[in-house]
Amino acid sequence: MSTIRIPQIVPTPNEDSERLRKAFQGWGTDEKAIIWVLGHRNASQIKKIRESYQQLYNESLIDRLHSELSGDFEKAVVLWTLDPHERDAKLANEVLKKSKKNIDHLQVIVEIACSTSPHHLMAVRQSYCSLFDCSLEEDIASNVAAPLKKLLVGLVSSYRYDREVIDGNVAELEAAKLREAIEMKQLDHDDVVHTLSIRNVFQLRATFQLYTQKYGNPIDQDIKSCGTGDLESLLQKVVWCIDRPEKQFAEVVRASIVGFGTDEDSLTRAIVTRAEIDMMNIKGEYNNVFKTSLDSAVTDDTSGYYKDFLLTLLGARL
C-alpha cells in the first residue's frame, strides 16, 4: 500500500510544470515547492509533468533538477522523478559497475528481479539495453563472479506468470528438492536456480509454506544454517523478496541507519522504490521488528530538505 499523499484536486501537468519553473527561478531555489509538487504525485502523474515541462520550456526536468539541487536531496528527487523502470535500470547498472561488489550491492538486483511485477522487470531489461547498449544479463555475466552470477542471471532472465495459480503437487516436489539441496549444501544446484527463477510468487510462497510444515524451519533459516557465505546471504534475500518484501526493505532501512554514519544511498533506494508499492507494509514490519517507527528513524538520521522529502514520500504531514 502506497504512502504517497496525492491531493484530492490534482493540478494539471502544465500547472505543476509552471510551479516547478518558478521554483527554479529567482533568488535561490524554492526546495519546498519542489517537494510539494513532486513528493505528492505518483509515477504516472510525474511522467506527464516531465513531458509537459519539456514541451513548455524545451528543457529536461531531470537535467534542471540536477543543476538546481545537490547532495542526497538531489539524488532522492531525481531518482523519484525518473520512470520506475528507468530508475531500476540505472540502480542495477550503478551496482554492476562498482569495482568491488558485496551482498549489500547485489541485493539491489534481487530486489528488482523478485519484488516487482514480471511486466516491470521486462521494462527494466528493455530500459537497460536502451540506456547502456548492453543487456542486464550480459553485464551480470561480465561483472559478477560465480556462483552468484548463475543465480542472478536466472532471476533477471525469467518472466514469471503473474496470476495466482498454485499447484500443490509441484509445491511438494520442489520443497523436497530445495530441502535436498540445503542438506547437501549445494545451493547453486540447477534445481534451486530453476525453481526460484521461473515459478510465480504465489507458487513459491506455497512451496515455502509447505517446506516449513514438512521440515520444521522456515527455508530462509535453513539456508542461513548452510554457512555465512555470499550465496547463502543472497539466497536469503531472494526468499524474503519473494515471500515478504516488507521484511527485506525493513532490513535495508535498518542496516542503512545503524552503526557509524548513515548509508543514504540504501535509505533513499528503499524509500523511493517502495513508496508507491508497499511502504505501508514496510512501516508496519519495521515497527513490529525494531519497536520504533520508520518515520522516527528517518527523522533521527537525516536532515534538511533531504529529510523533508523522504518524510513526504513516507506520508508524513510536514
C-alpha positions as CSV (number, residue, x, y, z in Angstrom):
1,M,0.0,0.0,0.0
2,S,1.3,3.4,-1.0
3,T,2.2,6.2,1.4
4,I,2.1,9.0,-1.2
5,R,-0.4,11.7,-0.3
6,I,-1.9,12.9,-3.5
7,P,-4.2,15.9,-3.2
8,Q,-7.9,15.4,-3.9
9,I,-7.8,18.0,-6.6
10,V,-4.6,17.5,-8.6
11,P,-3.3,20.4,-10.6
12,T,-2.8,19.9,-14.3
13,P,0.7,18.8,-15.6
14,N,1.1,22.3,-17.1
15,E,0.2,24.0,-13.7
16,D,2.7,21.7,-11.9
17,S,5.4,22.5,-14.5
18,E,4.8,26.2,-14.1
19,R,5.1,25.9,-10.3
20,L,8.4,24.0,-10.7
21,R,9.7,26.6,-13.2
22,K,9.0,29.3,-10.6
23,A,10.8,27.2,-8.0
24,F,13.9,27.2,-10.2
25,Q,13.9,31.0,-10.9
26,G,14.5,34.0,-8.8
27,W,17.0,34.3,-5.9
28,G,17.8,30.7,-5.0
29,T,15.8,27.6,-5.5
30,D,12.5,27.0,-3.7
31,E,13.1,23.5,-2.5
32,K,9.9,23.4,-0.6
33,A,7.9,23.9,-3.7
34,I,9.8,21.1,-5.5
35,I,8.9,18.8,-2.6
36,W,5.3,19.9,-2.6
37,V,4.8,19.1,-6.2
38,L,6.9,16.0,-6.9
39,G,6.5,14.5,-3.4
40,H,2.7,14.4,-3.8
41,R,2.5,12.9,-7.2
42,N,2.6,9.2,-8.4
43,A,4.7,7.8,-11.2
44,S,2.1,8.3,-14.0
45,Q,1.5,11.9,-12.9
46,I,5.2,12.7,-12.7
47,K,5.7,11.3,-16.2
48,K,3.1,13.8,-17.5
49,I,4.8,16.6,-15.7
50,R,8.1,15.7,-17.3
51,E,6.5,15.7,-20.7
52,S,4.7,19.0,-20.1
53,Y,7.9,20.6,-18.7
54,Q,9.8,19.6,-21.8
55,Q,7.1,21.0,-24.1
56,L,6.7,24.2,-22.3
57,Y,10.3,25.1,-21.7
58,N,12.3,23.0,-24.2
59,E,14.3,21.7,-21.3
60,S,14.6,18.3,-19.5
61,L,13.1,18.4,-16.0
62,I,15.6,15.8,-14.9
63,D,18.5,18.0,-16.1
64,R,17.1,21.1,-14.4
65,L,16.8,19.2,-11.1
66,H,20.4,18.1,-11.4
67,S,21.5,21.7,-11.9
68,E,19.3,23.2,-9.1
69,L,19.8,20.7,-6.3
70,S,22.7,19.0,-4.7
71,G,23.8,16.1,-2.4
72,D,21.4,13.4,-1.1
73,F,18.4,15.6,-1.7
74,E,19.3,15.9,-5.4
75,K,19.8,12.1,-5.7
76,A,16.5,11.3,-4.0
77,V,14.4,13.8,-6.0
78,V,16.0,12.8,-9.3
79,L,15.6,9.1,-8.6
80,W,11.9,9.6,-7.7
81,T,11.3,11.7,-10.8
82,L,12.6,9.0,-13.2
83,D,10.3,6.4,-14.7
84,P,10.3,3.4,-12.3
85,H,11.8,1.0,-14.9
86,E,14.5,3.5,-15.9
87,R,15.2,4.1,-12.3
88,D,15.8,0.4,-11.6
89,A,17.9,0.0,-14.7
90,K,20.2,2.8,-13.5
91,L,20.3,1.4,-10.0
92,A,21.3,-2.0,-11.4
93,N,24.0,-0.5,-13.7
94,E,25.4,1.5,-10.8
95,V,25.8,-1.6,-8.8
96,L,27.3,-3.7,-11.6
97,K,29.9,-1.1,-12.4
98,K,31.3,-0.9,-8.9
99,S,34.9,-2.2,-8.7
100,K,34.0,-4.1,-5.5
101,K,30.6,-5.6,-5.1
102,N,29.3,-7.1,-1.9
103,I,25.9,-8.5,-0.9
104,D,24.6,-5.1,0.1
105,H,25.2,-4.0,-3.5
106,L,24.0,-7.2,-5.3
107,Q,20.8,-7.3,-3.3
108,V,19.6,-4.4,-5.5
109,I,19.5,-6.9,-8.4
110,V,17.5,-9.3,-6.3
111,E,15.0,-6.6,-5.3
112,I,14.4,-5.7,-8.9
113,A,14.0,-9.3,-10.0
114,C,12.0,-10.7,-7.1
115,S,9.9,-7.9,-5.5
116,T,8.5,-6.3,-8.6
117,S,6.0,-7.5,-11.3
118,P,7.1,-9.5,-14.3
119,H,6.0,-6.6,-16.5
120,H,8.1,-4.2,-14.6
121,L,11.2,-6.5,-14.8
122,M,10.7,-6.8,-18.6
123,A,10.6,-3.0,-18.8
124,V,13.7,-2.7,-16.7
125,R,15.6,-5.0,-19.1
126,Q,14.4,-3.0,-22.1
127,S,15.5,0.3,-20.5
128,Y,18.8,-1.2,-19.5
129,C,19.5,-2.1,-23.2
130,S,18.5,1.3,-24.4
131,L,20.5,3.2,-21.7
132,F,23.7,1.2,-21.7
133,D,23.9,-0.6,-25.1
134,C,24.1,-3.9,-23.3
135,S,21.7,-6.4,-21.7
136,L,21.3,-6.7,-18.0
137,E,22.1,-10.4,-18.3
138,E,25.4,-9.6,-20.1
139,D,26.5,-7.1,-17.6
140,I,25.8,-9.5,-14.7
141,A,27.7,-12.3,-16.5
142,S,30.7,-10.0,-17.1
143,N,30.8,-8.3,-13.7
144,V,29.6,-10.9,-11.1
145,A,31.6,-14.0,-10.0
146,A,30.3,-17.5,-9.8
147,P,28.1,-18.9,-8.2
148,L,26.3,-15.6,-7.7
149,K,26.3,-14.9,-11.4
150,K,24.3,-18.1,-12.2
151,L,21.6,-17.2,-9.7
152,L,21.3,-13.5,-10.7
153,V,21.2,-14.2,-14.4
154,G,18.5,-16.8,-13.8
155,L,16.4,-14.4,-11.7
156,V,16.6,-11.4,-14.2
157,S,16.1,-13.6,-17.2
158,S,12.8,-15.0,-16.0
159,Y,9.3,-14.0,-16.9
160,R,7.0,-15.2,-14.1
161,Y,3.3,-15.8,-14.6
162,D,1.6,-13.0,-12.7
163,R,-1.7,-14.7,-11.8
164,E,-2.4,-16.5,-8.5
165,V,-2.1,-20.1,-9.7
166,I,-0.8,-22.8,-7.3
167,D,-0.2,-26.5,-7.9
168,G,0.1,-28.4,-4.6
169,N,1.9,-31.3,-6.1
170,V,4.6,-29.0,-7.7
171,A,5.0,-27.3,-4.3
172,E,5.6,-30.6,-2.5
173,L,8.0,-31.8,-5.2
174,E,10.0,-28.6,-5.2
175,A,10.0,-28.2,-1.5
176,A,11.7,-31.6,-1.4
177,K,14.3,-30.6,-4.0
178,L,15.1,-27.4,-2.1
179,R,15.5,-29.4,1.1
180,E,17.8,-31.9,-0.6
181,A,20.0,-29.0,-1.9
182,I,20.1,-27.4,1.5
183,E,21.1,-30.7,3.2
184,M,23.8,-31.3,0.6
185,K,24.8,-27.6,0.9
186,Q,24.5,-27.4,-2.9
187,L,22.7,-24.1,-3.0
188,D,23.8,-23.3,-6.6
189,H,22.2,-26.5,-7.8
190,D,20.2,-26.1,-11.1
191,D,17.0,-27.2,-9.3
192,V,17.4,-24.3,-6.8
193,V,18.0,-21.7,-9.5
194,H,15.3,-23.1,-11.8
195,T,12.7,-23.1,-9.1
196,L,13.4,-19.7,-7.7
197,S,13.6,-18.2,-11.2
198,I,10.6,-19.5,-13.1
199,R,7.8,-20.0,-10.6
200,N,5.2,-17.4,-9.9
201,V,5.4,-15.8,-6.5
202,F,2.2,-17.4,-5.3
203,Q,3.5,-20.9,-6.2
204,L,6.8,-20.1,-4.4
205,R,5.1,-18.9,-1.3
206,A,3.1,-22.1,-1.2
207,T,6.3,-24.0,-1.6
208,F,8.0,-22.1,1.2
209,Q,5.0,-22.7,3.5
210,L,5.0,-26.4,2.7
211,Y,8.7,-26.5,3.4
212,T,8.2,-25.1,6.9
213,Q,5.4,-27.6,7.6
214,K,7.4,-30.6,6.4
215,Y,10.8,-29.8,7.8
216,G,10.2,-27.6,10.8
217,N,12.0,-24.4,10.0
218,P,11.4,-21.6,7.5
219,I,13.5,-22.1,4.4
220,D,15.5,-18.9,5.0
221,Q,16.6,-20.1,8.4
222,D,17.8,-23.4,6.9
223,I,19.6,-21.6,4.1
224,K,21.4,-19.5,6.8
225,S,22.4,-22.7,8.6
226,C,24.4,-23.7,5.5
227,G,27.0,-21.1,6.1
228,T,27.8,-17.4,6.1
229,G,29.0,-17.0,2.5
230,D,27.7,-14.6,-0.1
231,L,25.5,-17.2,-1.8
232,E,23.7,-18.1,1.5
233,S,23.2,-14.4,2.2
234,L,21.9,-13.6,-1.3
235,L,19.5,-16.6,-1.3
236,Q,18.0,-15.4,2.0
237,K,17.2,-12.1,0.4
238,V,15.7,-13.9,-2.6
239,V,13.3,-15.7,-0.3
240,W,12.5,-12.5,1.6
241,C,11.8,-10.5,-1.6
242,I,9.5,-13.3,-2.9
243,D,7.8,-14.2,0.3
244,R,7.7,-11.0,2.3
245,P,9.2,-8.0,0.5
246,E,8.4,-5.8,3.6
247,K,11.0,-7.8,5.6
248,Q,13.7,-7.2,3.0
249,F,13.1,-3.4,2.8
250,A,12.7,-3.0,6.6
251,E,16.1,-4.7,6.9
252,V,17.6,-2.4,4.3
253,V,16.4,0.7,6.1
254,R,17.6,-0.6,9.5
255,A,21.0,-1.5,8.1
256,S,21.3,1.9,6.5
257,I,20.9,3.8,9.8
258,V,22.6,1.6,12.5
259,G,26.2,1.8,13.3
260,F,28.6,4.7,12.4
261,G,27.1,7.1,9.9
262,T,24.1,6.7,7.6
263,D,24.1,4.8,4.3
264,E,22.0,7.4,2.4
265,D,22.1,5.6,-0.9
266,S,20.4,2.5,0.6
267,L,18.0,4.5,2.6
268,T,17.0,6.5,-0.4
269,R,16.6,3.4,-2.6
270,A,14.4,1.6,-0.1
271,I,12.0,4.6,0.3
272,V,11.9,5.9,-3.3
273,T,11.5,2.5,-4.9
274,R,8.7,1.2,-2.5
275,A,6.8,4.4,-1.5
276,E,4.2,3.8,-4.2
277,I,4.1,0.0,-3.9
278,D,4.1,-1.3,-0.3
279,M,5.7,1.2,2.0
280,M,2.8,1.0,4.5
281,N,3.6,-2.7,4.9
282,I,7.3,-1.9,5.3
283,K,6.5,0.7,8.0
284,G,4.4,-1.9,9.9
285,E,7.2,-4.5,9.6
286,Y,9.8,-2.0,10.8
287,N,7.7,-1.0,13.8
288,N,7.0,-4.7,14.7
289,V,10.6,-5.8,14.5
290,F,12.5,-2.8,15.7
291,K,9.9,-1.4,18.1
292,T,10.2,2.1,16.7
293,S,8.6,3.9,13.7
294,L,10.3,4.2,10.4
295,D,9.4,7.9,10.3
296,S,11.3,8.4,13.6
297,A,14.3,6.5,12.3
298,V,14.4,8.8,9.2
299,T,13.9,11.9,11.3
300,D,16.8,11.0,13.7
301,D,19.3,10.1,10.9
302,T,18.7,12.6,8.2
303,S,18.4,16.4,8.0
304,G,17.3,19.3,5.9
305,Y,15.4,19.1,2.6
306,Y,16.6,15.5,2.2
307,K,14.8,14.5,5.4
308,D,11.7,16.5,4.4
309,F,11.5,14.8,1.0
310,L,11.8,11.3,2.5
311,L,9.2,12.0,5.1
312,T,6.9,13.4,2.4
313,L,7.2,10.1,0.5
314,L,6.5,8.2,3.7
315,G,3.2,10.1,4.0
316,A,4.2,12.5,6.9
317,R,2.4,15.8,7.1
318,L,5.1,18.5,7.3
